[in-house]
């Protein structure tokens, strides 16, 4: 897996995404974006994070989704299929049994750092979720 470069501070990331720092912090609080945190607790963001924020903004502004709608959409991602999660883990996995929040907001973790997990990294829009569901159902 290619390691992302976390180069942007919170202010620059907000500027690049055309949002306020307050809005970016709200997205973090809501679990839509997971920043890299240095030991000093300073947030850093990658270009992929900026793309994810722009995707979230598109869902809100163009698709007229609210934060809860986005979170519920992301909770429908079948992470157990994508990560090939064993059945014994699925039995006690909140992400498998609930559709209220995406897997990276549960205690599942599946042994992965969420920021680098394909489920978090590759899905941020209804279109990406729908395409993955089609692929998995074929």
The first five atom37 places (N, CA, C, CB, O) and aatype in JSON, in Angstrom:
{
  "aatype": [20, 20, 20, 20, 20, 20, 20, 20, 20, 20, 20, 20, 20, 20, 20, 20, 20, 20, 20, 20, 20, 20, 20, 20, 20, 20, 20, 20, 20, 20, 20, 20, 20, 20, 20, 20, 20, 20, 20, 20, 20, 20, 20, 20, 20, 20, 20, 20, 20, 20, 20, 20, 20, 20, 20, 20, 20, 20, 20, 20, 20, 20, 20, 20, 20, 20, 20, 20, 20, 20, 20, 20, 20, 20, 20, 20, 20, 20, 20, 20, 20, 20, 20, 20, 20, 20, 20, 20, 20, 20, 20, 20, 20, 20, 20, 20, 20, 20, 20, 20, 20, 20, 20, 20, 20, 20, 20, 20, 20, 20, 20, 20, 20, 20, 20, 20, 20, 20, 20, 20, 20, 20, 20, 20, 20, 20, 20, 20, 20, 20, 20, 20, 20, 20, 20, 20, 20, 20],
  "atom_mask": [
    [1, 1, 1, 1, 1],
    [1, 1, 1, 1, 1],
    [1, 1, 1, 1, 1],
    [1, 1, 1, 1, 1],
    [1, 1, 1, 1, 1],
    [1, 1, 1, 1, 1],
    [1, 1, 1, 1, 1],
    [1, 1, 1, 1, 1],
    [1, 1, 1, 1, 1],
    [1, 1, 1, 1, 1],
    [1, 1, 1, 1, 1],
    [1, 1, 1, 1, 1],
    [1, 1, 1, 1, 1],
    [1, 1, 1, 1, 1],
    [1, 1, 1, 1, 1],
    [1, 1, 1, 1, 1],
    [1, 1, 1, 1, 1],
    [1, 1, 1, 1, 1],
    [1, 1, 1, 1, 1],
    [1, 1, 1, 1, 1],
    [1, 1, 1, 1, 1],
    [1, 1, 1, 1, 1],
    [1, 1, 1, 1, 1],
    [1, 1, 1, 1, 1],
    [1, 1, 1, 1, 1],
    [1, 1, 1, 1, 1],
    [1, 1, 1, 1, 1],
    [1, 1, 1, 1, 1],
    [1, 1, 1, 1, 1],
    [1, 1, 1, 1, 1],
    [1, 1, 1, 1, 1],
    [1, 1, 1, 1, 1],
    [1, 1, 1, 1, 1],
    [1, 1, 1, 1, 1],
    [1, 1, 1, 1, 1],
    [1, 1, 1, 1, 1],
    [1, 1, 1, 1, 1],
    [1, 1, 1, 1, 1],
    [1, 1, 1, 1, 1],
    [1, 1, 1, 1, 1],
    [1, 1, 1, 1, 1],
    [1, 1, 1, 1, 1],
    [1, 1, 1, 1, 1],
    [1, 1, 1, 1, 1],
    [1, 1, 1, 1, 1],
    [1, 1, 1, 1, 1],
    [1, 1, 1, 1, 1],
    [1, 1, 1, 1, 1],
    [1, 1, 1, 1, 1],
    [1, 1, 1, 1, 1],
    [1, 1, 1, 1, 1],
    [1, 1, 1, 1, 1],
    [1, 1, 1, 1, 1],
    [1, 1, 1, 1, 1],
    [1, 1, 1, 1, 1],
    [1, 1, 1, 1, 1],
    [1, 1, 1, 1, 1],
    [1, 1, 1, 1, 1],
    [1, 1, 1, 1, 1],
    [1, 1, 1, 1, 1],
    [1, 1, 1, 1, 1],
    [1, 1, 1, 1, 1],
    [1, 1, 1, 1, 1],
    [1, 1, 1, 1, 1],
    [1, 1, 1, 1, 1],
    [1, 1, 1, 1, 1],
    [1, 1, 1, 1, 1],
    [1, 1, 1, 1, 1],
    [1, 1, 1, 1, 1],
    [1, 1, 1, 1, 1],
    [1, 1, 1, 1, 1],
    [1, 1, 1, 1, 1],
    [1, 1, 1, 1, 1],
    [1, 1, 1, 1, 1],
    [1, 1, 1, 1, 1],
    [1, 1, 1, 1, 1],
    [1, 1, 1, 1, 1],
    [1, 1, 1, 1, 1],
    [1, 1, 1, 1, 1],
    [1, 1, 1, 1, 1],
    [1, 1, 1, 1, 1],
    [1, 1, 1, 1, 1],
    [1, 1, 1, 1, 1],
    [1, 1, 1, 1, 1],
    [1, 1, 1, 1, 1],
    [1, 1, 1, 1, 1],
    [1, 1, 1, 1, 1],
    [1, 1, 1, 1, 1],
    [1, 1, 1, 1, 1],
    [1, 1, 1, 1, 1],
    [1, 1, 1, 1, 1],
    [1, 1, 1, 1, 1],
    [1, 1, 1, 1, 1],
    [1, 1, 1, 1, 1],
    [1, 1, 1, 1, 1],
    [1, 1, 1, 1, 1],
    [1, 1, 1, 1, 1],
    [1, 1, 1, 1, 1],
    [1, 1, 1, 1, 1],
    [1, 1, 1, 1, 1],
    [1, 1, 1, 1, 1],
    [1, 1, 1, 1, 1],
    [1, 1, 1, 1, 1],
    [1, 1, 1, 1, 1],
    [1, 1, 1, 1, 1],
    [1, 1, 1, 1, 1],
    [1, 1, 1, 1, 1],
    [1, 1, 1, 1, 1],
    [1, 1, 1, 1, 1],
    [1, 1, 1, 1, 1],
    [1, 1, 1, 1, 1],
    [1, 1, 1, 1, 1],
    [1, 1, 1, 1, 1],
    [1, 1, 1, 1, 1],
    [1, 1, 1, 1, 1],
    [1, 1, 1, 1, 1],
    [1, 1, 1, 1, 1],
    [1, 1, 1, 1, 1],
    [1, 1, 1, 1, 1],
    [1, 1, 1, 1, 1],
    [1, 1, 1, 1, 1],
    [1, 1, 1, 1, 1],
    [1, 1, 1, 1, 1],
    [1, 1, 1, 1, 1],
    [1, 1, 1, 1, 1],
    [1, 1, 1, 1, 1],
    [1, 1, 1, 1, 1],
    [1, 1, 1, 1, 1],
    [1, 1, 1, 1, 1],
    [1, 1, 1, 1, 1],
    [1, 1, 1, 1, 1],
    [1, 1, 1, 1, 1],
    [1, 1, 1, 1, 1],
    [1, 1, 1, 1, 1],
    [1, 1, 1, 1, 1],
    [1, 1, 1, 1, 1],
    [1, 1, 1, 1, 1],
    [1, 1, 1, 1, 1]
  ],
  "atom_positions": [
    [[0.84, -1.18, 0.0], [0.0, 0.0, 0.0], [0.88, 1.24, 0.0], [-0.95, 0.0, 1.21], [1.87, 1.33, 0.72]],
    [[0.5, 2.18, -0.81], [1.25, 3.44, -0.91], [0.91, 4.32, 0.29], [0.93, 4.17, -2.25], [-0.26, 4.57, 0.57]],
    [[1.92, 4.77, 0.98], [1.71, 5.65, 2.12], [1.39, 7.05, 1.63], [2.96, 5.67, 3.04], [2.07, 7.59, 0.76]],
    [[0.35, 7.63, 2.18], [-0.05, 8.97, 1.8], [0.87, 9.99, 2.45], [-1.52, 9.23, 2.19], [1.41, 9.76, 3.53]],
    [[1.03, 11.1, 1.78], [1.79, 12.19, 2.35], [0.83, 13.15, 3.02], [2.65, 12.91, 1.27], [-0.02, 13.75, 2.37]],
    [[0.96, 13.29, 4.32], [0.12, 14.2, 5.09], [0.85, 15.53, 5.21], [-0.23, 13.61, 6.5], [1.66, 15.73, 6.11]],
    [[0.54, 16.42, 4.28], [1.33, 17.64, 4.16], [0.58, 18.9, 4.57], [1.8, 17.78, 2.77], [1.2, 19.91, 4.91]],
    [[-0.74, 18.85, 4.53], [-1.51, 20.06, 4.76], [-1.95, 20.2, 6.22], [-2.73, 20.09, 3.85], [-2.39, 19.24, 6.84]],
    [[-1.81, 21.42, 6.73], [-2.36, 21.72, 8.04], [-3.86, 21.96, 7.88], [-1.65, 22.96, 8.69], [-4.36, 22.07, 6.76]],
    [[-4.56, 22.03, 8.99], [-6.02, 22.15, 8.95], [-6.49, 23.39, 8.2], [-6.57, 22.18, 10.36], [-7.45, 23.32, 7.43]],
    [[-5.84, 24.53, 8.41], [-6.25, 25.76, 7.73], [-6.09, 25.67, 6.22], [-5.45, 26.93, 8.25], [-6.97, 26.08, 5.48]],
    [[-4.97, 25.13, 5.77], [-4.71, 24.98, 4.33], [-5.69, 23.98, 3.71], [-3.26, 24.53, 4.08], [-6.17, 24.19, 2.6]],
    [[-5.97, 22.9, 4.43], [-6.91, 21.89, 3.93], [-8.29, 22.5, 3.75], [-6.97, 20.68, 4.89], [-8.95, 22.28, 2.74]],
    [[-8.73, 23.27, 4.75], [-10.03, 23.93, 4.66], [-10.05, 24.88, 3.47], [-10.35, 24.69, 5.97], [-11.03, 24.93, 2.72]],
    [[-8.99, 25.63, 3.29], [-8.9, 26.57, 2.17], [-8.97, 25.83, 0.83], [-7.59, 27.38, 2.25], [-9.71, 26.24, -0.06]],
    [[-8.22, 24.74, 0.69], [-8.21, 23.97, -0.55], [-9.59, 23.38, -0.86], [-7.18, 22.84, -0.47], [-9.97, 23.26, -2.02]],
    [[-10.32, 23.02, 0.19], [-11.65, 22.42, 0.01], [-12.76, 23.47, -0.06], [-11.94, 21.46, 1.15], [-13.91, 23.14, -0.34]],
    [[-12.41, 24.73, 0.19], [-13.41, 25.8, 0.13], [-14.41, 25.76, 1.27], [-14.14, 25.72, -1.17], [-15.58, 26.11, 1.1]],
    [[-13.92, 25.35, 2.44], [-14.79, 25.3, 3.63], [-14.07, 25.99, 4.79], [-15.16, 23.82, 4.0], [-12.89, 26.34, 4.68]],
    [[-14.78, 26.17, 5.87], [-14.16, 26.76, 7.05], [-13.48, 25.67, 7.89], [-15.21, 27.52, 7.9], [-13.79, 24.49, 7.75]],
    [[-12.57, 26.08, 8.74], [-11.92, 25.15, 9.67], [-12.98, 24.53, 10.58], [-10.82, 25.88, 10.52], [-12.91, 23.35, 10.91]],
    [[-13.96, 25.33, 10.97], [-15.05, 24.83, 11.82], [-15.8, 23.69, 11.12], [-16.03, 25.97, 12.17], [-16.11, 22.67, 11.74]],
    [[-16.09, 23.86, 9.83], [-16.8, 22.81, 9.08], [-15.94, 21.56, 8.97], [-17.16, 23.32, 7.67], [-16.45, 20.45, 9.11]],
    [[-14.66, 21.72, 8.73], [-13.76, 20.57, 8.66], [-13.74, 19.82, 9.98], [-12.34, 21.03, 8.28], [-13.78, 18.59, 10.0]],
    [[-13.67, 20.55, 11.08], [-13.71, 19.9, 12.39], [-15.03, 19.17, 12.62], [-13.49, 20.94, 13.5], [-15.05, 18.11, 13.25]],
    [[-16.12, 19.74, 12.11], [-17.42, 19.08, 12.24], [-17.42, 17.77, 11.45], [-18.56, 20.02, 11.74], [-17.93, 16.76, 11.93]],
    [[-16.85, 17.77, 10.24], [-16.76, 16.53, 9.46], [-15.96, 15.48, 10.21], [-16.12, 16.8, 8.08], [-16.3, 14.29, 10.19]],
    [[-14.9, 15.91, 10.87], [-14.11, 14.98, 11.68], [-14.96, 14.43, 12.82], [-12.84, 15.68, 12.24], [-15.0, 13.21, 13.04]],
    [[-15.62, 15.31, 13.54], [-16.45, 14.92, 14.68], [-17.54, 13.93, 14.24], [-17.09, 16.15, 15.34], [-17.87, 13.0, 14.97]],
    [[-18.09, 14.15, 13.06], [-19.14, 13.29, 12.53], [-18.6, 12.0, 11.93], [-19.94, 14.04, 11.49], [-19.37, 11.13, 11.53]],
    [[-17.28, 11.87, 11.85], [-16.66, 10.65, 11.36], [-16.58, 10.53, 9.86], [-17.41, 9.5, 11.87], [-16.34, 9.44, 9.34]],
    [[-16.76, 11.63, 9.14], [-16.69, 11.58, 7.69], [-15.27, 11.71, 7.17], [-17.54, 12.68, 7.1], [-14.96, 11.27, 6.06]],
    [[-14.4, 12.29, 7.97], [-12.99, 12.45, 7.6], [-12.15, 12.11, 8.82], [-12.69, 13.9, 7.09], [-12.48, 12.49, 9.95]],
    [[-11.05, 11.4, 8.59], [-10.14, 11.01, 9.67], [-8.77, 11.6, 9.37], [-10.07, 9.45, 9.84], [-8.08, 11.11, 8.48]],
    [[-8.37, 12.63, 10.08], [-7.05, 13.22, 9.83], [-5.94, 12.38, 10.46], [-6.99, 14.66, 10.36], [-6.15, 11.63, 11.4]],
    [[-4.77, 12.54, 9.91], [-3.58, 11.98, 10.54], [-3.23, 12.93, 11.68], [-2.38, 11.81, 9.52], [-3.27, 14.14, 11.51]],
    [[-2.89, 12.39, 12.84], [-2.47, 13.26, 13.94], [-1.04, 12.95, 14.33], [-3.41, 13.1, 15.15], [-0.67, 11.8, 14.59]],
    [[-0.25, 14.0, 14.36], [1.13, 13.88, 14.81], [1.12, 13.64, 16.32], [1.96, 15.15, 14.44], [0.08, 13.78, 16.97]],
    [[2.26, 13.29, 16.87], [2.36, 13.09, 18.32], [1.93, 14.33, 19.08], [3.79, 12.71, 18.7], [1.44, 14.24, 20.2]],
    [[2.13, 15.48, 18.49], [1.73, 16.74, 19.11], [0.23, 17.0, 19.0], [2.5, 17.9, 18.48], [-0.26, 18.04, 19.44]],
    [[-0.5, 16.06, 18.41], [-1.95, 16.15, 18.18], [-2.33, 17.11, 17.06], [-2.64, 16.59, 19.46], [-3.51, 17.35, 16.82]],
    [[-1.34, 17.65, 16.35], [-1.62, 18.53, 15.22], [-2.15, 17.69, 14.07], [-0.35, 19.32, 14.8], [-1.58, 16.66, 13.71]],
    [[-3.26, 18.14, 13.49], [-3.86, 17.43, 12.37], [-3.08, 17.7, 11.09], [-5.33, 17.84, 12.19], [-2.59, 18.81, 10.87]],
    [[-2.97, 16.67, 10.27], [-2.37, 16.8, 8.94], [-3.25, 16.05, 7.95], [-0.9, 16.24, 8.91], [-3.87, 15.04, 8.29]],
    [[-3.3, 16.56, 6.73], [-4.18, 16.01, 5.72], [-3.41, 15.76, 4.43], [-5.36, 16.94, 5.47], [-2.43, 16.44, 4.13]],
    [[-3.87, 14.78, 3.68], [-3.28, 14.45, 2.39], [-4.14, 15.02, 1.27], [-3.12, 12.92, 2.23], [-5.23, 15.54, 1.51]],
    [[-3.65, 14.92, 0.06], [-4.44, 15.32, -1.11], [-5.69, 14.44, -1.2], [-3.6, 15.22, -2.41], [-6.75, 14.92, -1.61]],
    [[-5.58, 13.18, -0.84], [-6.73, 12.26, -0.84], [-7.79, 12.75, 0.15], [-6.28, 10.81, -0.48], [-8.99, 12.63, -0.11]],
    [[-7.36, 13.31, 1.28], [-8.31, 13.87, 2.25], [-9.06, 15.06, 1.64], [-7.58, 14.31, 3.54], [-10.27, 15.2, 1.83]],
    [[-8.34, 15.89, 0.91], [-8.97, 17.05, 0.26], [-10.01, 16.55, -0.75], [-7.9, 17.95, -0.44], [-11.11, 17.1, -0.83]],
    [[-9.67, 15.52, -1.52], [-10.61, 14.94, -2.47], [-11.85, 14.41, -1.76], [-9.94, 13.82, -3.28], [-12.98, 14.59, -2.23]],
    [[-11.64, 13.76, -0.62], [-12.76, 13.22, 0.15], [-13.68, 14.34, 0.64], [-12.24, 12.39, 1.35], [-14.9, 14.22, 0.58]],
    [[-13.09, 15.43, 1.11], [-13.88, 16.57, 1.58], [-14.69, 17.16, 0.42], [-12.97, 17.65, 2.21], [-15.86, 17.49, 0.59]],
    [[-14.07, 17.29, -0.74], [-14.79, 17.8, -1.9], [-15.94, 16.87, -2.29], [-13.83, 17.97, -3.09], [-17.0, 17.33, -2.72]],
    [[-15.74, 15.59, -2.14], [-16.78, 14.6, -2.41], [-17.94, 14.78, -1.42], [-16.19, 13.17, -2.32], [-19.11, 14.72, -1.81]],
    [[-17.62, 14.98, -0.16], [-18.64, 15.23, 0.87], [-19.4, 16.5, 0.53], [-17.99, 15.34, 2.28], [-20.63, 16.53, 0.62]],
    [[-18.69, 17.54, 0.15], [-19.34, 18.82, -0.22], [-20.29, 18.63, -1.4], [-18.27, 19.88, -0.56], [-21.38, 19.21, -1.43]],
    [[-19.87, 17.82, -2.36], [-20.73, 17.55, -3.52], [-22.0, 16.84, -3.07], [-19.98, 16.69, -4.58], [-23.09, 17.19, -3.52]],
    [[-21.88, 15.88, -2.19], [-23.06, 15.16, -1.69], [-24.01, 16.12, -0.99], [-22.64, 14.02, -0.73], [-25.23, 16.01, -1.13]],
    [[-23.46, 17.05, -0.24], [-24.29, 18.01, 0.5], [-24.91, 19.03, -0.44], [-23.45, 18.72, 1.58], [-26.12, 19.26, -0.39]],
    [[-24.11, 19.64, -1.29], [-24.59, 20.74, -2.13], [-25.35, 20.29, -3.38], [-23.44, 21.59, -2.54], [-26.4, 20.86, -3.7]],
    [[-24.84, 19.29, -4.07], [-25.46, 18.87, -5.34], [-26.52, 17.78, -5.14], [-24.39, 18.36, -6.28], [-27.58, 17.81, -5.77]],
    [[-26.22, 16.83, -4.27], [-27.14, 15.7, -4.06], [-28.13, 15.96, -2.94], [-26.35, 14.44, -3.76], [-29.03, 15.15, -2.69]],
    [[-27.97, 17.1, -2.26], [-28.88, 17.53, -1.19], [-28.96, 16.52, -0.04], [-30.27, 17.77, -1.75], [-30.03, 16.31, 0.54]],
    [[-27.82, 15.91, 0.28], [-27.76, 14.98, 1.41], [-27.31, 15.75, 2.65], [-26.8, 13.78, 1.11], [-26.56, 16.72, 2.55]],
    [[-27.76, 15.3, 3.8], [-27.25, 15.89, 5.04], [-26.2, 14.95, 5.63], [-28.42, 16.15, 6.06], [-25.96, 13.87, 5.1]],
    [[-25.58, 15.38, 6.71], [-24.5, 14.59, 7.33], [-24.99, 13.2, 7.71], [-23.94, 15.33, 8.57], [-24.31, 12.2, 7.46]],
    [[-26.16, 13.13, 8.32], [-26.7, 11.83, 8.73], [-26.95, 10.93, 7.52], [-28.0, 12.01, 9.52], [-26.69, 9.72, 7.57]],
    [[-27.44, 11.5, 6.45], [-27.66, 10.73, 5.22], [-26.36, 10.19, 4.65], [-28.35, 11.58, 4.18], [-26.3, 9.04, 4.22]],
    [[-25.33, 11.01, 4.65], [-24.01, 10.57, 4.16], [-23.49, 9.44, 5.05], [-23.0, 11.75, 4.12], [-23.0, 8.43, 4.56]],
    [[-23.59, 9.63, 6.37], [-23.11, 8.61, 7.31], [-23.86, 7.29, 7.09], [-23.28, 9.1, 8.77], [-23.24, 6.22, 7.08]],
    [[-25.17, 7.35, 6.92], [-25.97, 6.13, 6.7], [-25.61, 5.47, 5.38], [-27.47, 6.46, 6.73], [-25.52, 4.24, 5.3]],
    [[-25.4, 6.28, 4.35], [-24.97, 5.73, 3.07], [-23.65, 4.98, 3.22], [-24.84, 6.85, 2.02], [-23.5, 3.86, 2.73]],
    [[-22.7, 5.61, 3.9], [-21.39, 4.98, 4.09], [-21.48, 3.74, 4.97], [-20.41, 5.97, 4.71], [-20.65, 2.84, 4.86]],
    [[-22.48, 3.68, 5.85], [-22.64, 2.51, 6.71], [-23.11, 1.3, 5.91], [-23.63, 2.81, 7.83], [-23.01, 0.17, 6.39]],
    [[-23.63, 1.51, 4.7], [-24.1, 0.41, 3.87], [-22.97, -0.29, 3.11], [-25.12, 0.92, 2.89], [-23.2, -1.32, 2.47]],
    [[-21.79, 0.25, 3.17], [-20.65, -0.38, 2.5], [-20.4, -1.74, 3.16], [-19.37, 0.52, 2.56], [-20.19, -1.8, 4.37]],
    [[-20.43, -2.81, 2.39], [-20.22, -4.14, 2.97], [-18.74, -4.4, 3.25], [-20.78, -5.22, 2.03], [-18.07, -5.14, 2.53]],
    [[-18.25, -3.78, 4.31], [-16.82, -3.85, 4.63], [-16.36, -5.29, 4.83], [-16.52, -3.04, 5.9], [-15.23, -5.63, 4.48]],
    [[-17.21, -6.14, 5.38], [-16.86, -7.53, 5.63], [-16.55, -8.28, 4.35], [-17.98, -8.22, 6.38], [-15.74, -9.21, 4.34]],
    [[-17.22, -7.88, 3.25], [-16.95, -8.5, 1.94], [-15.66, -7.96, 1.35], [-18.12, -8.25, 0.97], [-14.85, -8.71, 0.8]],
    [[-15.47, -6.67, 1.48], [-14.3, -6.02, 0.89], [-13.02, -6.46, 1.57], [-14.44, -4.5, 0.98], [-12.01, -6.68, 0.91]],
    [[-13.06, -6.59, 2.91], [-11.85, -6.96, 3.66], [-11.77, -8.46, 3.92], [-11.81, -6.22, 4.98], [-10.83, -8.92, 4.56]],
    [[-12.74, -9.21, 3.42], [-12.79, -10.66, 3.61], [-12.75, -11.02, 5.1], [-11.63, -11.34, 2.87], [-11.97, -11.85, 5.55]],
    [[-13.61, -10.36, 5.84], [-13.69, -10.53, 7.29], [-14.24, -11.93, 7.61], [-14.59, -9.42, 7.93], [-15.27, -12.32, 7.06]],
    [[-13.58, -12.67, 8.48], [-14.06, -14.02, 8.82], [-15.39, -13.99, 9.57], [-13.0, -14.75, 9.66], [-15.7, -13.02, 10.27]],
    [[-16.15, -15.04, 9.42], [-17.5, -15.12, 10.01], [-17.49, -14.94, 11.52], [-18.14, -16.46, 9.67], [-18.39, -14.3, 12.07]],
    [[-16.49, -15.47, 12.21], [-16.45, -15.33, 13.67], [-16.32, -13.87, 14.11], [-15.29, -16.15, 14.24], [-16.84, -13.5, 15.17]],
    [[-15.65, -13.05, 13.33], [-15.57, -11.61, 13.64], [-16.88, -10.9, 13.31], [-14.41, -10.95, 12.87], [-17.31, -10.01, 14.04]],
    [[-17.51, -11.31, 12.21], [-18.77, -10.68, 11.79], [-19.86, -10.86, 12.84], [-19.23, -11.25, 10.46], [-20.68, -9.97, 13.04]],
    [[-19.87, -12.0, 13.5], [-20.91, -12.29, 14.5], [-20.96, -11.24, 15.61], [-20.68, -13.66, 15.12], [-22.03, -10.94, 16.14]],
    [[-19.81, -10.68, 15.95], [-19.76, -9.68, 17.02], [-19.41, -8.28, 16.52], [-18.76, -10.11, 18.07], [-19.05, -7.41, 17.32]],
    [[-19.5, -8.07, 15.24], [-19.1, -6.8, 14.63], [-20.29, -5.85, 14.5], [-18.46, -7.04, 13.26], [-21.29, -6.18, 13.87]],
    [[-20.16, -4.68, 15.09], [-21.2, -3.66, 15.03], [-21.44, -3.2, 13.58], [-20.82, -2.47, 15.91], [-22.58, -2.93, 13.2]],
    [[-20.38, -3.1, 12.8], [-20.52, -2.65, 11.41], [-21.34, -3.65, 10.58], [-19.13, -2.45, 10.78], [-22.04, -3.24, 9.66]],
    [[-21.26, -4.92, 10.9], [-22.0, -5.95, 10.18], [-23.48, -5.91, 10.53], [-21.42, -7.34, 10.49], [-24.33, -6.16, 9.67]],
    [[-23.79, -5.61, 11.78], [-25.17, -5.7, 12.27], [-25.93, -4.38, 12.27], [-25.15, -6.24, 13.65], [-27.15, -4.38, 12.46]],
    [[-25.26, -3.26, 12.07], [-25.92, -1.96, 12.19], [-25.77, -1.17, 10.89], [-25.33, -1.17, 13.36], [-24.82, -1.36, 10.14]],
    [[-26.71, -0.3, 10.65], [-26.59, 0.59, 9.48], [-26.65, 2.04, 9.92], [-27.71, 0.29, 8.46], [-27.14, 2.91, 9.2]],
    [[-26.14, 2.3, 11.12], [-26.2, 3.67, 11.63], [-24.89, 4.43, 11.46], [-26.58, 3.65, 13.08], [-24.88, 5.66, 11.49]],
    [[-23.78, 3.72, 11.29], [-22.5, 4.4, 11.1], [-21.54, 3.5, 10.35], [-21.9, 4.83, 12.46], [-21.65, 2.27, 10.42]],
    [[-20.6, 4.1, 9.62], [-19.65, 3.31, 8.84], [-18.69, 2.55, 9.74], [-18.88, 4.21, 7.89], [-18.52, 2.87, 10.92]],
    [[-18.06, 1.55, 9.17], [-17.21, 0.64, 9.96], [-16.1, 1.37, 10.72], [-16.6, -0.39, 9.05], [-15.75, 0.96, 11.82]],
    [[-15.55, 2.44, 10.15], [-14.46, 3.13, 10.84], [-14.92, 3.89, 12.07], [-13.77, 4.09, 9.9], [-14.1, 4.4, 12.83]],
    [[-16.23, 3.96, 12.29], [-16.74, 4.57, 13.52], [-17.15, 3.52, 14.55], [-17.94, 5.47, 13.19], [-17.66, 3.86, 15.62]],
    [[-16.92, 2.28, 14.24], [-17.23, 1.2, 15.18], [-15.94, 0.68, 15.77], [-18.02, 0.05, 14.48], [-14.86, 1.19, 15.47]],
    [[-16.05, -0.32, 16.61], [-14.85, -0.91, 17.2], [-14.3, -2.04, 16.35], [-15.14, -1.41, 18.6], [-13.4, -2.76, 16.78]],
    [[-14.82, -2.21, 15.15], [-14.43, -3.32, 14.28], [-12.94, -3.3, 13.95], [-15.24, -3.29, 13.0], [-12.21, -4.23, 14.29]],
    [[-12.51, -2.25, 13.3], [-11.13, -2.02, 12.88], [-10.54, -3.14, 12.01], [-10.27, -1.83, 14.09], [-9.69, -2.85, 11.17]],
    [[-10.96, -4.38, 12.18], [-10.48, -5.49, 11.36], [-8.95, -5.52, 11.24], [-11.09, -5.42, 9.97], [-8.41, -5.95, 10.22]],
    [[-8.26, -5.07, 12.26], [-6.81, -5.1, 12.26], [-6.17, -4.02, 11.39], [-6.34, -6.42, 11.8], [-4.96, -4.03, 11.2]],
    [[-6.95, -3.1, 10.87], [-6.43, -2.06, 9.98], [-6.49, -0.7, 10.62], [-7.19, -2.05, 8.66], [-7.37, -0.41, 11.44]],
    [[-5.56, 0.13, 10.25], [-5.63, 1.54, 10.6], [-6.65, 2.13, 9.64], [-4.21, 2.26, 10.49], [-6.46, 2.07, 8.43]],
    [[-7.73, 2.69, 10.16], [-8.86, 3.13, 9.32], [-8.44, 4.08, 8.2], [-9.9, 3.81, 10.18], [-8.98, 3.99, 7.09]],
    [[-7.52, 4.98, 8.46], [-7.11, 5.95, 7.44], [-6.54, 5.24, 6.22], [-6.08, 6.92, 8.02], [-6.69, 5.73, 5.1]],
    [[-5.89, 4.11, 6.42], [-5.29, 3.38, 5.31], [-6.14, 2.22, 4.82], [-3.95, 2.87, 5.71], [-5.76, 1.53, 3.88]],
    [[-7.29, 2.0, 5.44], [-8.18, 0.91, 5.06], [-8.89, 1.25, 3.75], [-9.2, 0.62, 6.18], [-9.35, 2.37, 3.57]],
    [[-8.98, 0.29, 2.86], [-9.63, 0.52, 1.57], [-11.09, 0.92, 1.72], [-9.53, -0.73, 0.72], [-11.61, 1.66, 0.88]],
    [[-11.76, 0.45, 2.74], [-13.17, 0.79, 2.93], [-13.32, 2.29, 3.19], [-13.79, -0.03, 4.1], [-14.22, 2.92, 2.63]],
    [[-12.49, 2.85, 4.02], [-12.53, 4.3, 4.28], [-11.97, 5.08, 3.1], [-11.73, 4.64, 5.57], [-12.56, 6.07, 2.66]],
    [[-10.85, 4.64, 2.59], [-10.1, 5.39, 1.6], [-10.81, 5.5, 0.25], [-8.76, 4.75, 1.39], [-10.74, 6.54, -0.41]],
    [[-11.5, 4.44, -0.16], [-12.02, 4.39, -1.52], [-13.49, 4.77, -1.67], [-11.82, 3.04, -2.05], [-14.01, 4.81, -2.79]],
    [[-14.18, 5.04, -0.56], [-15.61, 5.31, -0.66], [-15.96, 6.61, 0.04], [-16.42, 4.16, -0.07], [-15.7, 6.77, 1.24]],
    [[-16.54, 7.53, -0.7], [-17.01, 8.77, -0.07], [-18.26, 9.27, -0.73], [-15.94, 9.83, -0.12], [-18.85, 10.25, -0.27]],
    [[-18.69, 8.64, -1.8], [-19.88, 9.14, -2.49], [-20.87, 8.02, -2.75], [-19.49, 9.81, -3.81], [-20.53, 6.84, -2.72]],
    [[-22.1, 8.43, -3.01], [-23.12, 7.46, -3.37], [-22.74, 6.68, -4.62], [-24.44, 8.15, -3.58], [-23.0, 5.49, -4.71]],
    [[-22.11, 7.36, -5.56], [-21.7, 6.7, -6.8], [-20.67, 5.61, -6.53], [-21.14, 7.72, -7.78], [-20.78, 4.51, -7.08]],
    [[-19.66, 5.89, -5.7], [-18.63, 4.89, -5.42], [-19.23, 3.71, -4.65], [-17.47, 5.51, -4.62], [-18.84, 2.57, -4.87]],
    [[-20.17, 3.99, -3.74], [-20.81, 2.91, -2.98], [-21.66, 2.06, -3.92], [-21.68, 3.49, -1.83], [-21.6, 0.83, -3.88]],
    [[-22.44, 2.71, -4.77], [-23.32, 1.99, -5.7], [-22.51, 1.12, -6.65], [-24.18, 2.98, -6.49], [-22.87, -0.03, -6.89]],
    [[-21.42, 1.64, -7.18], [-20.59, 0.86, -8.09], [-20.0, -0.37, -7.4], [-19.46, 1.72, -8.65], [-19.92, -1.44, -8.0]],
    [[-19.58, -0.21, -6.14], [-19.02, -1.34, -5.4], [-20.09, -2.38, -5.13], [-18.39, -0.86, -4.08], [-19.83, -3.58, -5.24]],
    [[-21.29, -1.94, -4.78], [-22.38, -2.89, -4.55], [-22.72, -3.66, -5.81], [-23.62, -2.17, -4.05], [-22.96, -4.87, -5.76]],
    [[-22.74, -2.98, -6.94], [-22.98, -3.67, -8.23], [-21.92, -4.73, -8.47], [-23.0, -2.66, -9.4], [-22.22, -5.86, -8.84]],
    [[-20.67, -4.35, -8.25], [-19.55, -5.26, -8.46], [-19.66, -6.49, -7.54], [-18.21, -4.54, -8.2], [-19.44, -7.61, -7.99]],
    [[-20.0, -6.29, -6.3], [-20.11, -7.38, -5.35], [-21.29, -8.3, -5.63], [-20.21, -6.83, -3.95], [-21.26, -9.48, -5.3]],
    [[-22.34, -7.75, -6.24], [-23.54, -8.54, -6.52], [-23.47, -9.31, -7.83], [-24.73, -7.64, -6.55], [-24.27, -10.22, -8.07]],
    [[-22.52, -8.95, -8.67], [-22.39, -9.64, -9.98], [-21.8, -11.02, -9.83], [-21.54, -8.83, -10.94], [-21.62, -11.73, -10.82]]
  ]
}
